[in-house]
Amino acid sequence: MTEAEGVLLIGASGLAREVLAAGMVGVVGILDDDAALHGTEVGGVPVRGAVDSAADRDEQFLVCVGPSATRRLVVRRLRDLGIGADRFAIFAARSARIGSTSQIGAGSIVLDGVAITADATLGEHVVVMPNSTITHDDVIADFATLAAGVALGGSVRIGEAAYIGMNASVRQGVTVGEDATVGMGSVVLADVPDQQTWAGVPARQLGANS
């Protein structure tokens, strides 16, 4: 996968440091609203100003905000500034293995050791943390987050802005709804409705997300 040149990361976050540590090239700075960080460096990269200054920049952008719902809000804010989908970079670590028939949307991040097999589709601004496995015909909607070590069976559907916790497993053919949360270490054997939190082995409903 080609790597963008002249990229600004949005968010001086742990995710930004993970992207840098995974070897993303061409990063020229970070934008963050914390004024105390302006003029400092994060991961050896200068923090150049607030997020709204993106409107006056010519670089591409990669939103490095961990929580799915917050990442969605930041992207909407950038879109309101006139930044279109073509301005968002994609980052896939060199150690990630991505099948030739799988697709990754603008703004998405795929970190070290991830395996994506055949005919999987990742939407825009998806984050896949290290050592996760996405198998055939999976569909990961925009803004979803897969924490480290997640394993998805074939033909799984992950809804917009859903969060799948570390080392969780999702059975083949199961759907996890929009804005839903799956707790770490869970084994999901049945569909998870929108905006619900499930956890356990097997996973069961804990409550509704606010």
Phi, psi and omega in degrees: 000134180288149180252136182288149173253149181067060183249137170253128175276140178256112181108115177274072194243174171299323178296321176300317179294327177293318177299315179295317180295332179281357170101020178296131179256162176082008179282122184252354179172178180229141172248134182206145183280353178282104184299333180295339180271344183297131183088357176261183177237145174234119183061029180081008182244133183289142172271116194260352180156191184278165184298321183296342177291351175303330182298336183258010184253158180253353184285172166278168183230150172223116185277113183252061178246121189293304184296133185302310184295322179291321177300319178298317179297319180294318179296319178298321178298317178295322178296323178295337176276001178094014181269115183272174183300331182289351180267358182260129178281166170240138174235126171232123179300149181299331181279352176287144178247116187239120180299148185294342180258007179261154186235143179232128184278166181304139176083002184275156184231126179234114189266185191301139172077005178287140173243124175238120189267242192257133169058033173271152180231122173253130179285201181274142174060035172276143175240125177240113184280170191303145170066024173274156181234124179241119188254190193303135172066014174291147177232118181249114186284168182308141172070004177291155178231128172250116179287177186300136173078012177291142177233123179249129171289178182293151175059030174281146174242125177247122187284169182304132175061017174289156178234124178249117188287165186306131176065017174285152177236141181236123182296152180303142176080359183274149176247132171252123190285175179298138177058020176275160178232133173245124183292157183295143180076005183284156174241109187264115183249351182222162182300139177256118182294163176306140169063021175253156175250125178238148177202161175111179180230105350290160183292140176225162182294134172256327182173184179258143177283145178280000000 
